[in-house]
């Protein structure tokens, strides 16, 4: 007979089994999803929660920071739909950025798990939809321009689709088949979670998850509190600047306060919210603060609701990290991803052997292509490709690796199968890693060609153009991101332009910052970098991009 949850071995056996259930559910979603955003880029999360909506187990793929939001999301859903009103087969969805994962394209889904007639748990997913309506423009000044807002609504009631909700949603988006296919993939993942959770209770002869949840939450909370106690009490500060939007540069001010076994991160002094899409809702700000801190202090323990009990994140309302509704937020990652850099810089004096330098993918550069192929069929493709991570005291930064998100690069074959575009090359970007005793990770160059007879719209959502990833402890910055047409014209990283028929574009992803003085790098490693082609002479600078030219071009269409 398996040991009880009071025994560490018994607890670990149970926890591992539930984690495997969420991984199986995630694999089901990946294999049944219609869009490449889920199938290739892993922009999703899957969790199992107790009957109070507190995460017990989280899938080990996908976006871990999203999992940190599922408990607070479910708490709001349960206020609207109390536990006594749920039926087996119900399904509630929402994409409210102030409730879910920070912008409209991410659709969150909550379903109940019943066992022997009792509600014992909830399954939760969130996934990035290929389209959510709205106008694809960076000039949106409020949320309503960015797409369809879905408050918490029942998509299924007792296993039956609510036709009015489905029809209203699909009538307001462009890629209805893909979006509905992805929502069905999410429901398939929920079916796996439900089945495996019920089997868990049967096999362990448990009436519910109450005992397990209490024990596993206590274990993760205890581990994190012990890690926080390893920090000296004090107040640690940092500030960083980013490109922001023309005329509105972004500044992140970060204060980390450590008291015994609790830590508070406050962003007072950060930029005010802007009438552009780079605002980060407070829940997204919390997620991308808590997750980087968790893996810095307690990387070995799996995460759930208990992992974040000792962390408090605050920001004044009306700032870019806590905007007031209905601020535009579709590119919230351009602010939220910066927070890991701010937190690590603040803690660098007390954790110099554990923090990393700034990563080139913090924030990530996203590129969306929209158009019609030569048979008048519409297509939309989001390019997820990764930059270089920052170096640490002991190691070079990882090349073309996502951080602080966990999105995948996506297979070129799958991306070409989903669109008429052709990828001419995808290679490491030589010389892009920041110099240092430990070199920053390399970014990559991706060249995309439009082989159709029609222009293709290209939407760029990026940063790190004027503010590259900085090094630490004397390390140098990584190379800045840039996008250049085959004509030699440089395209601003926050713009909407057109890729002409037959034209190509090279998208250069940023490198990570270096760590330590470059003259302390071992000669053998310098030689190895040169032999591998990781380092080159300084590139001839290209002329600066002219954002006004693209803003005027967009306005004139």
C-alpha positions as CSV (number, residue, x, y, z in Angstrom):
1,X,0.0,0.0,0.0
2,X,1.3,3.4,-0.9
3,X,2.4,5.7,2.0
4,X,0.1,8.4,3.1
5,X,0.4,12.1,2.3
6,X,1.9,12.6,5.8
7,X,5.0,10.7,4.6
8,X,7.3,12.6,2.3
9,X,7.6,9.6,-0.1
10,X,3.9,9.2,-0.3
11,X,3.4,12.9,-0.9
12,X,6.0,12.9,-3.7
13,X,4.4,9.8,-5.4
14,X,1.1,11.5,-5.5
15,X,2.4,14.9,-6.6
16,X,4.4,13.3,-9.4
17,X,1.4,11.5,-10.6
18,X,-0.8,14.6,-10.7
19,X,2.1,16.5,-12.5
20,X,2.2,13.7,-15.0
21,X,-1.6,14.1,-15.5
22,X,-1.1,17.8,-16.4
23,X,1.8,16.9,-18.7
24,X,-0.4,14.3,-20.5
25,X,-3.2,16.9,-20.8
26,X,-0.7,19.4,-22.3
27,X,0.5,16.8,-24.8
28,X,-3.2,16.2,-25.8
29,X,-3.6,19.9,-26.4
30,X,-0.5,20.1,-28.4
31,X,-1.5,17.2,-30.6
32,X,-5.0,18.4,-31.3
33,X,-4.5,22.2,-31.6
34,X,-5.1,23.8,-34.9
35,X,-2.7,26.8,-34.6
36,X,1.1,26.8,-34.6
37,X,1.0,29.1,-31.6
38,X,0.1,26.2,-29.4
39,X,1.5,23.3,-31.4
40,X,4.9,24.8,-32.1
41,X,5.4,27.7,-29.7
42,X,4.0,26.3,-26.4
43,X,2.1,29.4,-25.6
44,X,-0.3,27.7,-23.0
45,X,-0.5,26.3,-19.5
46,X,-2.3,23.4,-17.9
47,X,-3.0,23.1,-14.1
48,X,-5.0,21.0,-11.7
49,X,-6.5,22.9,-8.7
50,X,-8.2,21.9,-5.4
51,X,-11.9,22.6,-4.8
52,X,-10.9,26.1,-3.6
53,X,-9.2,26.9,-6.9
54,X,-5.6,26.7,-5.6
55,X,-3.1,25.0,-8.0
56,X,-1.8,21.6,-6.9
57,X,0.0,20.5,-10.0
58,X,1.2,22.3,-13.1
59,X,2.4,21.1,-16.5
60,X,6.1,21.2,-16.9
61,X,5.9,22.6,-20.4
62,X,4.2,25.7,-21.6
63,X,4.4,29.1,-19.9
64,X,5.1,28.6,-16.1
65,X,4.3,32.2,-15.3
66,X,0.8,31.7,-16.6
67,X,0.3,28.9,-14.1
68,X,1.0,31.4,-11.3
69,X,-2.1,33.3,-12.3
70,X,-4.6,30.4,-12.5
71,X,-5.4,30.5,-8.7
72,X,-6.3,34.2,-8.7
73,X,-8.2,33.7,-12.0
74,X,-10.2,30.9,-10.6
75,X,-11.0,32.8,-7.4
76,X,-12.7,35.5,-9.5
77,X,-14.6,32.9,-11.6
78,X,-15.8,31.3,-8.4
79,X,-17.2,34.6,-7.2
80,X,-19.3,34.7,-10.3
81,X,-20.1,31.0,-10.4
82,X,-20.1,29.7,-6.8
83,X,-19.2,26.0,-6.3
84,X,-22.8,25.0,-5.6
85,X,-23.8,26.1,-9.2
86,X,-21.3,23.9,-11.1
87,X,-22.4,20.8,-12.9
88,X,-20.3,18.0,-14.4
89,X,-19.5,19.0,-18.0
90,X,-19.5,22.8,-17.3
91,X,-16.9,25.0,-18.8
92,X,-16.2,28.7,-18.1
93,X,-14.0,30.8,-20.3
94,X,-12.6,34.4,-20.1
95,X,-9.9,36.5,-21.7
96,X,-10.3,39.6,-19.4
97,X,-6.7,40.9,-19.1
98,X,-7.3,42.0,-15.5
99,X,-8.5,38.5,-14.6
100,X,-6.6,36.1,-16.8
101,X,-3.2,36.3,-18.4
102,X,-2.9,39.9,-19.3
103,X,-4.2,40.4,-22.9
104,X,-7.2,39.4,-25.0
105,X,-5.6,36.8,-27.3
106,X,-5.1,34.5,-24.2
107,X,-8.3,32.5,-23.5
108,X,-8.5,30.9,-20.1
109,X,-10.8,27.9,-19.4
110,X,-12.0,26.5,-16.1
111,X,-13.8,23.1,-15.7
112,X,-14.9,21.2,-12.6
113,X,-13.9,17.7,-11.5
114,X,-16.5,15.6,-9.8
115,X,-15.9,12.4,-8.0
116,X,-18.7,10.2,-6.6
117,X,-21.1,13.1,-7.0
118,X,-19.0,15.7,-5.2
119,X,-17.0,18.6,-6.7
120,X,-13.4,17.9,-5.7
121,X,-11.2,19.9,-8.0
122,X,-10.9,22.2,-11.0
123,X,-8.8,21.9,-14.2
124,X,-7.5,25.1,-15.8
125,X,-5.9,26.0,-19.0
126,X,-4.9,29.2,-20.8
127,X,-3.8,29.4,-24.4
128,X,-3.0,32.1,-27.0
129,X,-5.6,32.2,-29.7
130,X,-4.5,32.9,-33.3
131,X,-7.0,35.7,-33.6
132,X,-9.3,37.6,-31.3
133,X,-10.7,40.2,-33.6
134,X,-10.0,43.9,-33.2
135,X,-7.8,46.1,-35.4
136,X,-4.1,45.0,-35.8
137,X,-2.7,48.4,-35.0
138,X,-0.2,49.6,-32.4
139,X,-2.2,52.8,-32.3
140,X,-5.1,51.4,-30.2
141,X,-5.7,53.7,-27.3
142,X,-8.1,51.4,-25.4
143,X,-8.8,47.7,-24.9
144,X,-11.9,47.6,-27.0
145,X,-9.9,48.3,-30.2
146,X,-7.7,45.2,-29.5
147,X,-10.4,42.6,-29.9
148,X,-13.3,40.8,-28.3
149,X,-13.5,41.0,-24.5
150,X,-14.9,37.8,-22.9
151,X,-16.0,38.2,-19.3
152,X,-16.3,34.9,-17.4
153,X,-19.0,33.0,-19.4
154,X,-20.2,29.4,-19.6
155,X,-19.1,28.0,-23.0
156,X,-20.5,24.6,-22.0
157,X,-23.3,23.8,-19.6
158,X,-23.5,20.2,-18.4
159,X,-21.5,19.1,-21.5
160,X,-23.6,21.1,-24.0
161,X,-22.1,24.0,-25.9
162,X,-23.8,27.3,-25.3
163,X,-24.6,28.2,-28.9
164,X,-25.1,31.9,-28.3
165,X,-21.7,32.3,-26.7
166,X,-19.9,30.3,-29.4
167,X,-21.7,32.2,-32.2
168,X,-21.0,35.6,-30.7
169,X,-17.3,34.8,-30.3
170,X,-16.7,33.3,-33.7
171,X,-18.7,36.0,-35.5
172,X,-16.2,38.6,-34.3
173,X,-12.9,37.0,-35.2
174,X,-11.1,36.3,-38.5
175,X,-9.8,32.7,-38.1
176,X,-12.9,31.1,-36.7
177,X,-11.9,27.5,-37.6
178,X,-8.5,27.8,-36.0
179,X,-9.8,29.5,-32.8
180,X,-12.6,27.0,-32.3
181,X,-10.2,24.1,-33.0
182,X,-7.9,25.4,-30.4
183,X,-10.7,25.8,-27.9
184,X,-11.7,22.2,-28.6
185,X,-8.1,21.2,-28.0
186,X,-8.3,23.0,-24.6
187,X,-11.4,21.0,-23.7
188,X,-9.7,17.8,-24.7
189,X,-6.9,18.7,-22.2
190,X,-9.5,19.2,-19.5
191,X,-11.1,15.8,-20.2
192,X,-7.7,14.2,-19.6
193,X,-7.3,16.2,-16.3
194,X,-10.7,15.2,-15.2
195,X,-10.2,11.5,-16.0
196,X,-6.8,11.2,-14.4
197,X,-7.9,13.1,-11.3
198,X,-10.8,10.7,-10.8
199,X,-8.5,7.7,-11.3
200,X,-6.0,9.2,-8.8
201,X,-8.7,9.4,-6.1
202,X,-9.9,5.9,-6.8
203,X,-6.5,4.3,-6.8
204,X,-5.5,6.0,-3.6
205,X,-8.9,5.4,-2.0
206,X,-9.3,9.1,-1.2
207,X,-12.7,10.9,-1.2
208,X,-11.2,14.2,-2.3
209,X,-8.0,16.2,-2.6
210,X,-8.3,18.1,0.6
211,X,-5.6,16.2,2.5
212,X,-3.2,16.1,-0.4
213,X,-3.7,19.8,-1.2
214,X,-3.0,20.8,2.4
215,X,0.2,18.8,2.5
216,X,1.6,19.8,-0.9
217,X,0.8,23.5,-0.4
218,X,2.5,23.3,3.0
219,X,5.6,21.7,1.4
220,X,6.0,24.3,-1.3
221,X,5.3,27.2,1.0
222,X,7.8,25.9,3.5
223,X,10.5,25.5,0.8
224,X,10.0,29.0,-0.5
225,X,10.0,30.6,2.9
226,X,13.2,28.8,3.8
227,X,14.8,30.1,0.6
228,X,13.7,33.7,1.4
229,X,15.2,33.4,4.9
230,X,18.5,32.7,3.2
231,X,18.5,36.3,2.0
232,X,19.8,39.0,4.4
233,X,17.0,41.3,5.5
234,X,17.1,44.6,3.8
235,X,15.8,46.8,1.0
236,X,17.3,46.4,-2.5
237,X,16.7,48.7,-5.4
238,X,17.2,48.8,-9.2
239,X,16.0,50.7,-12.2
240,X,16.2,50.1,-15.9
241,X,15.2,51.8,-19.1
242,X,13.7,50.4,-22.2
243,X,12.7,51.7,-25.6
244,X,9.0,51.9,-24.9
245,X,6.9,53.7,-27.5
246,X,8.1,56.7,-29.4
247,X,7.8,59.7,-27.1
248,X,7.1,57.4,-24.1
249,X,10.2,55.5,-23.0
250,X,9.7,52.9,-20.4
251,X,11.3,53.0,-17.0
252,X,11.0,50.3,-14.4
253,X,11.8,51.1,-10.8
254,X,12.0,48.1,-8.5
255,X,12.3,47.9,-4.7
256,X,12.7,44.5,-3.2
257,X,12.2,44.3,0.6
258,X,13.2,41.2,2.5
259,X,11.8,40.6,6.0
260,X,12.5,37.2,7.6
261,X,10.7,34.7,5.4
262,X,8.7,37.2,3.2
263,X,9.6,39.3,0.3
264,X,7.8,42.3,-1.2
265,X,8.5,43.7,-4.7
266,X,7.2,47.2,-5.3
267,X,7.3,49.1,-8.6
268,X,6.6,52.6,-7.3
269,X,8.4,55.1,-9.5
270,X,7.8,53.2,-12.8
271,X,6.5,55.0,-15.9
272,X,2.8,56.0,-16.0
273,X,0.5,54.0,-18.1
274,X,0.5,54.9,-21.8
275,X,-2.1,55.1,-24.6
276,X,-0.3,52.3,-26.3
277,X,-0.4,48.5,-26.1
278,X,2.7,48.1,-23.8
279,X,0.8,48.3,-20.5
280,X,1.1,45.3,-18.2
281,X,-1.9,44.5,-16.0
282,X,-1.1,43.9,-12.3
283,X,-1.8,40.2,-12.5
284,X,0.7,39.8,-15.4
285,X,3.2,42.0,-13.5
286,X,2.8,39.7,-10.5
287,X,3.3,36.6,-12.6
288,X,6.5,37.8,-14.2
289,X,7.8,39.0,-10.9
290,X,7.0,35.9,-8.8
291,X,8.1,33.2,-11.3
292,X,11.6,34.7,-11.9
293,X,12.0,35.1,-8.1
294,X,10.8,31.5,-7.5
295,X,13.4,29.9,-9.8
296,X,16.1,32.2,-8.5
297,X,15.6,31.3,-4.8
298,X,14.0,27.8,-5.0
299,X,14.6,26.2,-8.4
300,X,14.4,22.6,-7.3
301,X,10.9,22.5,-5.9
302,X,8.0,22.2,-8.2
303,X,5.6,25.1,-8.2
304,X,2.0,25.4,-7.1
305,X,-0.2,27.9,-5.1
306,X,2.0,27.5,-1.9
307,X,5.1,28.6,-3.8
308,X,3.9,32.2,-3.9
309,X,2.4,32.7,-0.5
310,X,5.5,34.5,0.8
311,X,5.8,36.9,-2.1
312,X,3.9,40.2,-2.4
313,X,3.9,42.3,-5.5
314,X,2.6,45.9,-5.5
315,X,2.5,48.8,-8.0
316,X,0.6,52.1,-8.0
317,X,-2.6,52.0,-10.2
318,X,-2.1,54.1,-13.3
319,X,1.4,53.0,-13.9
320,X,2.6,50.9,-16.9
321,X,2.8,47.9,-14.6
322,X,-0.7,48.4,-13.1
323,X,-2.8,50.3,-15.7
324,X,-6.4,51.2,-15.1
325,X,-9.1,49.6,-17.2
326,X,-9.6,49.9,-20.2
327,X,-5.9,50.5,-21.1
328,X,-4.6,48.8,-24.2
329,X,-2.5,45.8,-23.3
330,X,-2.0,43.5,-26.3
331,X,1.8,43.9,-26.2
332,X,2.0,43.7,-22.4
333,X,5.0,41.4,-22.6
334,X,7.2,44.3,-23.7
335,X,6.9,45.6,-20.2
336,X,6.2,42.5,-18.2
337,X,9.2,40.6,-19.4
338,X,11.5,43.4,-18.3
339,X,10.6,42.7,-14.6
340,X,12.9,39.7,-14.3
341,X,15.9,42.0,-15.2
342,X,14.8,44.5,-12.6
343,X,14.4,42.0,-9.9
344,X,17.7,40.2,-10.6
345,X,19.6,43.6,-10.8
346,X,18.2,44.5,-7.4
347,X,19.3,41.2,-5.8
348,X,22.7,41.0,-7.6
349,X,24.6,42.5,-4.6
350,X,23.4,39.7,-2.3
351,X,23.1,36.9,-4.9
352,X,26.0,37.5,-7.3
353,X,26.5,33.8,-7.8
354,X,22.9,33.1,-8.8
355,X,21.5,36.0,-10.8
356,X,22.0,36.3,-14.6
357,X,22.6,39.4,-16.7
358,X,19.8,40.8,-18.8
359,X,18.4,38.5,-21.5
360,X,17.9,39.6,-25.1
361,X,14.4,38.0,-25.0
362,X,13.3,40.0,-22.0
363,X,11.2,41.3,-23.6
364,X,10.5,38.9,-26.4
365,X,10.3,40.0,-30.0
366,X,7.1,38.9,-31.8
367,X,6.4,39.1,-35.5
368,X,3.0,38.6,-37.0
369,X,2.4,38.1,-40.7
370,X,-1.1,38.4,-42.2
371,X,-2.3,38.2,-45.7
372,X,-3.9,36.2,-48.6
373,X,-2.1,33.5,-50.5
374,X,-2.4,33.2,-54.3
375,X,-5.6,31.3,-53.9
376,X,-7.3,34.0,-51.9
377,X,-7.1,32.0,-48.7
378,X,-6.4,34.1,-45.6
379,X,-3.5,33.2,-43.3
380,X,-2.0,34.6,-40.1
381,X,1.3,33.5,-38.7
382,X,2.9,34.5,-35.4
383,X,6.7,34.0,-35.4
384,X,8.0,33.0,-32.0
385,X,11.8,32.9,-32.1
386,X,14.1,33.3,-29.2
387,X,17.0,35.6,-28.3
388,X,20.1,35.0,-26.1
389,X,19.9,34.6,-22.4
390,X,22.1,36.6,-20.0
391,X,25.3,35.0,-18.6
392,X,25.9,34.2,-15.0
393,X,29.0,34.0,-12.7
394,X,29.7,30.4,-13.7
395,X,28.2,29.9,-17.2
396,X,27.8,31.5,-20.6
397,X,24.3,32.5,-21.4
398,X,22.2,30.0,-23.4
399,X,21.8,30.9,-27.0
400,X,18.3,31.3,-28.7
401,X,16.6,30.4,-25.4
402,X,13.4,32.0,-24.1
403,X,13.5,33.7,-20.7
404,X,11.6,34.7,-18.6
405,X,8.9,33.1,-20.8
406,X,9.1,29.5,-22.0
407,X,7.8,29.7,-25.5
408,X,9.3,27.5,-28.2
409,X,11.1,28.6,-31.4
410,X,8.7,26.6,-33.6
411,X,9.6,24.2,-36.4
412,X,10.2,25.9,-39.7
413,X,8.5,23.1,-41.6
414,X,5.3,23.6,-39.5
415,X,5.4,27.4,-40.0
416,X,5.8,27.0,-43.8
417,X,3.0,24.4,-43.9
418,X,0.7,26.9,-42.1
419,X,1.4,29.8,-44.5
420,X,2.8,30.6,-48.0
421,X,5.8,32.3,-46.5
422,X,9.3,30.8,-47.0
423,X,12.1,30.8,-44.4
424,X,15.4,31.3,-46.2
425,X,17.6,30.9,-43.2
426,X,17.5,30.6,-39.4
427,X,20.9,30.7,-37.8
428,X,22.9,31.8,-34.8
429,X,23.7,35.5,-34.9
430,X,27.4,35.7,-34.7
431,X,28.8,38.4,-32.3
432,X,25.5,39.1,-30.6
433,X,26.4,37.7,-27.2
434,X,27.6,40.4,-24.7
435,X,31.3,40.2,-24.0
436,X,32.5,39.2,-20.5
437,X,34.3,36.6,-18.4
438,X,31.1,34.6,-19.2
439,X,29.7,35.5,-22.7
440,X,26.0,36.3,-23.2
441,X,23.9,33.9,-25.2
442,X,23.6,34.5,-28.9
443,X,20.5,35.6,-30.7
444,X,19.5,34.5,-34.1
445,X,18.9,35.8,-37.6
446,X,15.7,34.7,-39.3
447,X,15.1,35.5,-43.0
448,X,11.6,35.3,-44.3
449,X,10.5,35.8,-47.9
450,X,7.1,36.6,-49.3
451,X,6.7,34.4,-52.4
452,X,3.2,35.4,-53.2
453,X,1.9,37.9,-55.7
454,X,0.4,40.0,-52.9
455,X,1.8,42.2,-50.1
456,X,1.9,40.7,-46.7
457,X,1.2,42.8,-43.6
458,X,4.1,42.5,-41.0
459,X,3.4,43.6,-37.4
460,X,6.5,44.0,-35.2
461,X,6.2,44.0,-31.4
462,X,9.6,44.3,-29.9
463,X,12.1,46.3,-27.8
464,X,15.8,46.2,-27.2
465,X,16.4,48.4,-30.3
466,X,18.0,51.3,-28.4
467,X,18.4,49.6,-25.0
468,X,20.2,46.3,-25.5
469,X,20.4,43.6,-22.8
470,X,22.9,44.9,-20.2
471,X,25.7,42.9,-18.6
472,X,26.4,42.4,-14.9
473,X,29.6,42.8,-12.9
474,X,31.4,44.5,-15.7
475,X,30.0,42.4,-18.5
476,X,29.2,44.0,-21.8
477,X,25.7,44.4,-23.4
478,X,24.4,42.0,-26.0
479,X,23.7,43.1,-29.5
480,X,20.5,45.1,-30.0
481,X,17.6,43.6,-32.0
482,X,16.9,44.9,-35.5
483,X,14.8,44.2,-38.6
484,X,16.1,44.9,-42.1
485,X,14.3,44.6,-45.5
486,X,16.3,43.2,-48.4
487,X,16.3,46.8,-49.8
488,X,18.5,47.7,-46.8
489,X,15.8,49.7,-45.1
490,X,15.6,49.2,-41.4
491,X,12.1,48.7,-39.9
492,X,11.2,50.0,-36.3
493,X,10.5,47.2,-33.8
494,X,7.1,48.7,-33.0
495,X,5.5,49.1,-36.4
496,X,3.1,47.9,-39.0
497,X,4.4,47.6,-42.5
498,X,4.1,45.6,-45.7
499,X,6.4,43.0,-47.1
500,X,6.1,43.4,-50.9
501,X,5.7,40.4,-53.2
502,X,9.0,38.7,-53.7
503,X,10.6,40.7,-50.9
504,X,12.4,39.3,-47.9
505,X,13.2,40.5,-44.4
506,X,15.9,39.6,-41.9
507,X,14.8,39.6,-38.3
508,X,17.8,39.8,-35.9
509,X,17.0,38.7,-32.3
510,X,19.0,40.3,-29.5
511,X,21.9,38.8,-27.6
512,X,22.2,38.3,-23.9
513,X,24.4,40.4,-21.6
514,X,27.8,39.2,-20.5
515,X,29.0,38.7,-16.9
516,X,32.3,39.9,-15.5
517,X,35.1,41.8,-17.3
518,X,35.9,40.5,-20.8
519,X,39.6,40.5,-20.2
520,X,39.2,37.8,-17.6
521,X,37.8,35.3,-20.0
522,X,40.0,32.2,-20.4
523,X,42.1,32.3,-23.6
524,X,40.9,28.7,-24.4
525,X,37.2,29.9,-24.3
526,X,38.1,33.0,-26.5
527,X,39.7,30.7,-29.0
528,X,36.7,28.3,-28.9
529,X,34.3,31.1,-29.5
530,X,36.3,32.3,-32.5
531,X,36.6,28.8,-33.9
532,X,32.8,28.2,-33.6
533,X,32.0,31.6,-35.2
534,X,30.3,32.9,-32.1
535,X,32.4,36.1,-32.1
536,X,33.1,38.5,-35.0
537,X,34.4,42.0,-35.5
538,X,32.0,44.8,-34.8
539,X,29.4,45.1,-37.4
540,X,29.0,48.3,-39.5
541,X,26.1,50.2,-37.9
542,X,22.9,50.5,-40.1
543,X,21.1,53.8,-40.3
544,X,18.6,54.4,-37.5
545,X,15.0,53.4,-38.1
546,X,12.6,56.2,-38.6
547,X,9.4,55.4,-36.6
548,X,7.6,58.4,-37.8
549,X,7.8,57.2,-41.4
550,X,6.0,54.0,-40.5
551,X,3.5,55.7,-38.3
552,X,2.6,58.0,-41.2
553,X,2.6,55.1,-43.7
554,X,0.1,53.3,-41.4
555,X,-2.1,56.3,-40.9
556,X,-2.2,57.0,-44.7
557,X,-3.7,53.6,-45.6
